[in-house]
Amino acid sequence: MADPFIESLKEDGELIDAALATTRYSVAIPTCPGWTVQDLIEHLGSEHLWVADLITNRVQVATRRVQPTIETESLRDWYRETNKRLRNVLMETSPNTRVWNVNGDDIAGSWRRRQAHETAIHRFDLEYAAGRVNDIDEILAEAFLDELGSFLPFLHKFLGLAIPDEDLVLSSSEASWTLEAGVGTIRNGPPLPSAHIAGAASSILLALWDRPHDAEINRPALLSRWQLAK
């Protein structure tokens, strides 16, 4: 049975490739201020290579990611190959293999969802800059929201940010999550009355990543404290 996250990596990789075929690499990425298309692809491709190397070498501690500068004429081919290499490594490695990760469980399988999540957001960024956006699948968006409970504490620590001191409830038609004050983990189940974001799971996800969205927000100032970096 195909892994949905690896399939998502493949599908988003193909959408990225299609966008690169018709978009100038010097075009600005509005959702990532200061970045161009080239910057975004170098960032995402280097993430893929970093994770592939972590898994291949069974790395047990955090290591620094190196971001290369790629010649413009080879950027599209380079990204296509980095995406393929990551997918191959993920498919060839048992999900329970011990490897350091940013989610705290130190198994290779967690990188499947983490990289699918990262790629979906940056695929959105690229397509938004190019003037055409494909939706993020709702089932995948729910899985990416589930992941935030393990990823948020790492991200806030990495960025040197304090975790907000008020809960934030995320409510879609199918599920609800609560980002817990002070710890950043997620509590599933019926929420207590609190600040909230409501809408489709994909819109909630985009709101948390400070991307254009149509979710309903009752406390924008609190959302801005929970929002994630590029």
C-alpha positions as CSV (number, residue, x, y, z in Angstrom):
1,M,0.0,0.0,0.0
2,A,1.4,3.4,-1.0
3,D,2.4,5.8,1.8
4,P,0.2,8.9,1.6
5,F,3.0,11.2,2.6
6,I,5.5,9.9,0.0
7,E,2.7,10.1,-2.6
8,S,2.1,13.7,-1.5
9,L,5.8,14.4,-1.9
10,K,5.7,13.0,-5.4
11,E,2.6,14.9,-6.4
12,D,3.7,18.2,-5.0
13,G,7.1,17.7,-6.6
14,E,5.4,17.3,-10.0
15,L,3.3,20.5,-9.3
16,I,6.5,22.4,-8.4
17,D,8.2,21.1,-11.5
18,A,5.3,22.3,-13.6
19,A,5.4,25.8,-12.0
20,L,9.1,26.1,-12.5
21,A,8.6,25.4,-16.2
22,T,6.7,28.6,-16.6
23,T,7.9,30.9,-13.8
24,R,11.0,33.2,-13.8
25,Y,13.3,32.2,-11.0
26,S,13.7,35.9,-10.1
27,V,10.0,36.3,-9.2
28,A,9.4,37.3,-5.6
29,I,7.6,34.9,-3.3
30,P,5.0,37.2,-1.5
31,T,4.3,34.7,1.2
32,C,8.1,34.5,2.1
33,P,9.2,38.1,2.2
34,G,12.7,38.5,0.8
35,W,12.7,35.3,-1.1
36,T,12.7,34.7,-4.9
37,V,11.6,31.5,-6.6
38,Q,15.2,30.4,-6.7
39,D,15.6,31.0,-2.9
40,L,12.6,28.9,-2.2
41,I,13.6,26.0,-4.3
42,E,17.2,26.0,-3.0
43,H,15.7,26.0,0.6
44,L,13.3,23.2,-0.1
45,G,15.8,21.1,-2.1
46,S,18.5,21.4,0.6
47,E,15.9,20.3,3.2
48,H,15.2,17.2,1.1
49,L,19.0,16.4,0.8
50,W,19.6,17.1,4.5
51,V,16.8,14.7,5.5
52,A,17.9,12.0,3.0
53,D,21.5,12.2,4.4
54,L,20.2,12.1,8.1
55,I,18.3,8.9,7.3
56,T,21.0,7.3,5.1
57,N,23.7,7.8,7.7
58,R,21.4,7.0,10.7
59,V,22.3,10.2,12.3
60,Q,21.4,10.3,16.0
61,V,21.9,14.0,16.9
62,A,20.9,17.3,15.3
63,T,23.2,18.4,12.5
64,R,23.3,21.7,10.6
65,R,21.6,21.9,7.2
66,V,23.8,23.3,4.4
67,Q,22.0,25.3,1.7
68,P,23.8,25.3,-1.6
69,T,23.6,27.9,-4.4
70,I,22.5,26.3,-7.6
71,E,23.1,27.5,-11.1
72,T,19.9,28.9,-12.5
73,E,19.9,26.8,-15.6
74,S,20.0,23.6,-13.6
75,L,17.7,24.5,-10.8
76,R,14.6,22.7,-12.1
77,D,16.5,19.5,-12.8
78,W,18.3,19.7,-9.4
79,Y,15.0,20.0,-7.5
80,R,13.5,17.2,-9.4
81,E,16.4,14.9,-8.4
82,T,16.4,16.0,-4.8
83,N,12.7,15.3,-4.4
84,K,13.2,11.8,-6.0
85,R,16.2,11.0,-3.8
86,L,14.3,11.9,-0.7
87,R,11.4,9.7,-1.7
88,N,13.6,6.8,-2.6
89,V,15.4,7.0,0.8
90,L,12.1,7.2,2.7
91,M,10.7,4.2,0.8
92,E,13.8,2.1,1.3
93,T,14.1,2.8,5.0
94,S,11.9,1.1,7.7
95,P,9.7,3.7,9.4
96,N,11.0,2.5,12.8
97,T,14.7,3.0,12.0
98,R,16.3,5.1,14.7
99,V,17.2,8.5,13.2
100,W,17.2,12.0,14.9
101,N,14.2,14.2,13.9
102,V,12.6,17.4,14.8
103,N,9.4,15.7,16.1
104,G,11.1,14.1,19.2
105,D,10.4,10.4,18.5
106,D,13.6,9.9,16.6
107,I,12.4,7.5,14.0
108,A,12.8,7.8,10.3
109,G,9.0,7.4,9.6
110,S,8.3,10.8,11.1
111,W,10.3,12.5,8.3
112,R,7.7,11.3,5.8
113,R,5.0,13.5,7.2
114,R,7.4,16.4,8.1
115,Q,8.7,16.6,4.6
116,A,5.3,16.2,3.0
117,H,4.1,19.0,5.2
118,E,7.0,21.3,4.3
119,T,6.7,20.6,0.6
120,A,2.9,21.2,0.5
121,I,3.4,24.6,2.1
122,H,6.2,25.7,-0.2
123,R,4.4,24.3,-3.2
124,F,1.6,26.6,-2.2
125,D,4.1,29.5,-2.0
126,L,5.4,28.9,-5.4
127,E,2.0,28.5,-7.1
128,Y,0.7,31.6,-5.3
129,A,3.6,33.6,-6.7
130,A,2.9,32.1,-10.1
131,G,-0.8,33.1,-9.9
132,R,-2.3,29.6,-9.8
133,V,-2.8,27.5,-6.6
134,N,-3.9,23.9,-6.2
135,D,-5.6,23.1,-2.9
136,I,-3.9,21.2,-0.1
137,D,-5.8,17.9,0.3
138,E,-8.1,18.0,3.3
139,I,-7.1,14.6,4.7
140,L,-3.4,15.5,4.4
141,A,-4.0,18.9,6.0
142,E,-5.6,17.2,9.0
143,A,-2.5,15.0,9.3
144,F,-0.3,18.0,9.1
145,L,-2.3,19.7,11.8
146,D,-1.9,16.6,13.9
147,E,1.9,16.8,13.5
148,L,2.1,20.3,15.0
149,G,1.8,18.8,18.5
150,S,5.3,17.4,18.2
151,F,6.8,19.9,15.8
152,L,5.7,23.2,17.4
153,P,7.8,22.8,20.6
154,F,10.9,22.2,18.5
155,L,10.2,25.1,16.2
156,H,9.6,27.6,18.9
157,K,12.8,26.6,20.7
158,F,14.8,26.6,17.4
159,L,13.5,30.2,16.7
160,G,14.0,31.4,20.2
161,L,10.4,32.2,20.6
162,A,8.2,31.8,23.7
163,I,5.2,29.6,23.3
164,P,2.1,31.7,23.7
165,D,0.4,31.7,27.1
166,E,-3.2,31.2,25.7
167,D,-4.7,28.2,24.1
168,L,-5.7,28.4,20.4
169,V,-8.5,26.1,19.2
170,L,-8.5,24.8,15.6
171,S,-11.9,23.6,14.4
172,S,-12.7,22.0,11.1
173,S,-15.9,20.2,10.1
174,E,-14.2,16.8,10.8
175,A,-12.0,17.4,13.8
176,S,-10.7,19.9,16.4
177,W,-7.3,20.5,18.0
178,T,-6.1,22.7,20.8
179,L,-2.7,24.3,20.7
180,E,-1.8,24.2,24.4
181,A,-0.6,27.3,26.1
182,G,3.0,27.3,27.4
183,V,3.9,23.9,26.0
184,G,2.9,24.0,22.3
185,T,1.6,20.5,22.2
186,I,-1.8,19.6,20.8
187,R,-4.8,18.3,22.7
188,N,-7.4,16.5,20.6
189,G,-11.1,16.3,21.3
190,P,-13.8,18.8,22.1
191,P,-12.3,22.2,22.8
192,L,-12.9,24.4,25.8
193,P,-14.1,27.9,25.1
194,S,-11.2,29.8,23.8
195,A,-9.7,31.8,20.9
196,H,-10.2,29.8,17.7
197,I,-9.6,29.4,14.0
198,A,-12.5,27.7,12.2
199,G,-12.7,26.5,8.6
200,A,-11.5,23.8,6.3
201,A,-8.4,22.0,7.6
202,S,-6.3,23.3,4.7
203,S,-7.4,26.9,5.5
204,I,-6.5,26.5,9.1
205,L,-3.1,25.1,8.2
206,L,-2.4,28.0,5.8
207,A,-3.5,30.5,8.6
208,L,-1.1,29.0,11.0
209,W,1.7,29.3,8.4
210,D,0.7,33.0,7.8
211,R,-0.4,32.3,4.3
212,P,-3.5,33.6,2.5
213,H,-6.6,31.7,3.7
214,D,-10.3,32.0,4.3
215,A,-10.5,30.6,7.8
216,E,-12.6,32.4,10.5
217,I,-10.4,33.9,13.2
218,N,-11.8,35.5,16.4
219,R,-8.5,36.6,17.9
220,P,-6.1,37.7,15.1
221,A,-3.6,39.1,17.6
222,L,-3.3,35.7,19.4
223,L,-3.1,33.9,16.0
224,S,-0.1,36.1,15.1
225,R,1.7,34.8,18.2
226,W,1.1,31.2,17.3
227,Q,1.9,31.7,13.6
228,L,4.9,29.8,12.2
229,A,8.0,31.0,10.4
230,K,8.7,30.4,6.7
